Amino acid sequence: MWSRGSIRVAVGAVCGALSVMSLAACGASDHGTADAHDRADDAQPRKTVLKRVPGIGDRLWRRVPAGSRQVVAVYGAGKNSPDSTVALFTKHGSVWKQERSWAAHNGRKGWTTDHHEGDLRSPVGVFTLSDAGGVLAAPGAKLPYTRSAAFQAPHYWKKAYWHDFDYVIAIDYNRVKGTAPNDPTRPQGQSKGGSIWLHMDHGSGTSACVSQSQSDMEYLLRTLDPELHPVVVMGDRADLKA
């Protein structure tokens, strides 16, 4: 059992190198109380308290585990848009408080409720957040963290993408929890895609991941706590509300 913040031996190949260097997963190439203009490096914690995370309808809210006390909400601007807003909520007693929010990107073609490898859309849903890693050393990460050069984005990609995987947090979609984010195992099969991560932003849409600035990633890595059972609830606004 890996202790929190421990460094594990990297396994598997860098995201994007899977399936003959497929770019179907990580980025290759205001909603509720969450405001897109708030940045993690200058935003102050919110005072608002809520009975549930705003903008998420019963269909998805029922899938949030009862024991989860941290929710990363990704509010997509539209079904076919690569733009989104991320907000972190923490449960205090029986109420939720928004901690911060910031601008982000999702799949280049938007969102889907039936993700397949290569569709360039991020999957709508509720997913646990169990493991992290990257090229750089962990910035005080609480999630188990695998540091390895194997995360390095290929240098035949555009230079703007070279640092995408300096920090990553695995979204537990079609993967084995408790393994490094770049473990290639796909329990639902390769056609359903995988290696969908929260990772660093290159200024535009991704292949299916959710990307944000380095400071935002560092904030999440320092803040997400396995003892609080964090999850990500992600999708375009209409699907989230359904």
C-alpha positions in Angstrom: 0.0 0.0 0.0 1.5 3.3 -1.1 1.5 6.0 1.6 0.1 9.4 0.7 2.5 11.5 -1.3 4.8 8.6 -1.9 6.8 8.2 -5.1 6.1 5.1 -7.1 8.0 3.4 -9.8 6.5 4.5 -13.1 4.8 1.9 -15.2 3.5 2.0 -18.7 4.2 4.5 -21.5 3.5 8.2 -21.5 -0.1 9.2 -22.3 -0.4 9.6 -26.0 2.2 6.9 -26.7 -0.5 4.2 -26.1 -2.0 2.5 -29.1 0.6 3.6 -31.6 1.0 7.0 -30.0 -2.8 7.6 -29.9 -3.8 11.1 -28.9 -7.3 10.0 -27.8 -6.8 10.6 -24.1 -4.7 13.5 -22.8 -4.5 16.9 -24.5 -2.4 16.3 -27.5 -2.6 18.7 -30.1 -20.1 30.5 -15.1 -21.8 28.3 -13.7 -23.6 28.4 -10.3 -21.2 30.2 -8.0 -18.2 29.2 -10.2 -16.8 32.2 -12.1 -14.4 31.7 -15.0 -12.4 34.8 -14.3 -11.3 33.6 -10.8 -7.7 32.3 -11.0 -6.3 29.9 -8.4 -3.2 32.1 -7.9 -5.2 35.2 -6.9 -8.7 34.0 -5.9 -9.7 34.1 -2.3 -11.7 31.3 -0.7 -15.5 31.8 -1.0 -17.8 32.3 1.9 -20.8 30.7 0.2 -22.1 27.5 1.8 -24.4 25.1 -0.1 -26.5 22.0 0.6 -25.1 20.5 -2.6 -22.7 21.4 -5.4 -24.6 23.8 -7.7 -25.5 23.1 -11.3 -25.5 19.3 -10.9 -28.8 17.5 -11.3 -30.1 14.5 -9.5 -28.9 12.0 -12.2 -25.2 12.7 -11.6 -25.5 13.8 -7.9 -26.8 10.4 -7.0 -23.5 9.0 -8.3 -21.4 11.0 -6.0 -20.3 8.6 -3.2 -21.8 9.4 0.2 -18.4 9.5 1.7 -17.0 12.1 -0.7 -16.1 15.4 0.9 -14.2 16.9 -2.1 -15.8 17.6 -5.5 -13.9 19.0 -8.5 -16.7 20.3 -10.7 -15.9 20.8 -14.4 -18.6 23.0 -16.0 -18.3 22.8 -19.8 -19.3 25.9 -21.7 -21.3 23.8 -24.2 -21.7 20.4 -25.7 -19.4 21.1 -28.6 -17.1 23.7 -26.8 -13.5 23.1 -25.6 -13.9 25.7 -22.9 -14.8 25.1 -19.3 -14.7 26.3 -15.7 -13.3 24.2 -12.9 -14.4 24.7 -9.2 -13.3 22.9 -6.1 -15.9 22.3 -3.4 -15.3 20.9 0.1 -18.0 19.5 2.4 -18.0 20.9 5.9 -20.5 19.0 8.1 -23.7 19.0 6.0 -22.9 21.9 3.7 -20.6 22.4 0.7 -18.3 25.4 0.3 -16.7 26.5 -3.0 -13.0 27.0 -2.3 -11.8 28.4 -5.7 -12.6 28.4 -9.4 -10.6 28.9 -12.6 -10.7 28.7 -16.4 -9.9 25.4 -18.1 -10.1 23.4 -21.3 -11.7 20.0 -22.1 -11.9 17.9 -25.3 -11.5 19.9 -28.5 -14.9 18.7 -29.8 -16.7 19.1 -26.4 -18.4 16.4 -24.4 -20.0 13.0 -24.8 -21.9 10.5 -22.7 -20.4 7.6 -24.7 -16.7 8.3 -25.0 -14.6 6.4 -27.5 -10.9 6.6 -28.2 -10.2 9.3 -30.8 -13.6 11.1 -30.6 -11.8 14.3 -29.2 -14.6 14.6 -26.6 -14.4 14.4 -22.8 -16.6 11.9 -21.0 -19.6 13.2 -19.0 -19.8 11.6 -15.6 -18.7 11.2 -12.0 -15.2 9.7 -11.5 -13.0 9.2 -8.5 -9.6 10.8 -8.2 -7.1 8.3 -6.8 -3.6 8.7 -8.3 -1.3 11.5 -9.6 2.1 11.8 -11.2 4.1 13.7 -13.7 7.5 14.8 -15.0 8.1 17.1 -12.0 8.4 16.3 -8.4 5.2 16.3 -6.4 4.4 19.8 -5.0 3.3 18.5 -1.6 0.8 16.1 -3.2 -1.5 14.1 -0.9 -2.6 11.6 -3.6 -0.1 8.8 -4.3 2.3 10.4 -6.8 4.4 8.8 -9.5 7.3 10.9 -10.8 8.8 9.7 -14.0 10.3 11.0 -17.3 8.0 8.6 -19.0 5.2 11.2 -18.6 7.2 13.6 -20.9 5.1 14.6 -24.0 6.8 13.6 -27.2 8.9 16.4 -28.7 7.4 15.9 -32.1 4.2 17.4 -30.7 3.9 21.2 -30.9 6.2 22.9 -28.4 3.3 24.4 -26.6 2.3 20.9 -25.5 5.7 19.7 -24.2 4.8 20.5 -20.5 1.2 19.2 -20.5 2.1 16.2 -18.3 4.5 17.9 -15.9 1.7 17.4 -13.4 -1.3 15.0 -13.9 -4.1 13.7 -11.8 -5.7 10.5 -13.2 -9.5 10.6 -13.7 -10.7 7.1 -12.9 -12.3 6.4 -16.3 -11.5 3.0 -17.8 -8.4 2.5 -15.6 -7.2 0.5 -12.6 -7.2 2.6 -9.5 -4.1 2.4 -7.3 -1.8 2.4 -10.3 0.3 5.1 -11.9 -1.7 7.4 -14.2 0.2 6.2 -17.2 -0.6 2.5 -16.6 -2.0 1.3 -20.0 -4.6 -1.2 -18.6 -8.1 -0.6 -20.0 -10.7 -2.7 -18.1 -13.4 -1.8 -20.6 -11.2 -2.3 -23.6 -9.1 0.0 -25.7 -12.0 1.3 -27.8 -13.4 3.1 -24.8 -10.3 5.2 -24.5 -8.4 5.9 -21.3 -5.5 7.9 -19.8 -8.0 10.8 -19.2 -6.3 13.2 -16.8 -6.4 16.6 -15.2 -3.2 18.1 -16.5 -1.5 21.3 -17.4 -2.9 23.6 -20.1 -1.5 24.5 -23.5 -4.1 27.1 -24.3 -6.6 25.2 -26.3 -8.8 22.0 -26.2 -7.4 18.5 -25.5 -8.1 15.1 -26.9 -10.3 14.2 -23.9 -8.6 15.5 -20.7 -9.3 18.6 -18.6 -6.4 21.0 -18.6 -5.6 24.0 -16.4 -2.6 26.3 -15.5 0.4 25.1 -13.6 -0.7 27.0 -10.5 -4.1 25.4 -10.6 -2.7 22.0 -10.9 -0.3 22.6 -8.0 -3.3 23.8 -5.9 -5.3 20.7 -6.7 -2.3 18.4 -5.9 -1.7 20.1 -2.6 -5.4 20.1 -1.7 -7.0 16.8 -2.9 -6.9 14.4 0.0 -7.6 10.7 -0.4 -9.1 10.7 3.2 -11.8 13.0 1.8 -12.5 10.6 -1.1 -12.3 13.3 -3.9 -14.3 12.9 -7.1 -14.6 14.9 -10.3 -18.1 15.7 -11.7 -17.6 16.8 -15.3 -19.7 17.6 -18.4 -21.3 20.4 -20.4 -23.7 22.5 -18.4 -26.8 21.0 -19.9 -25.8 17.4 -19.1 -24.6 18.3 -15.6 -28.1 19.8 -14.9 -30.1 16.8 -16.2 
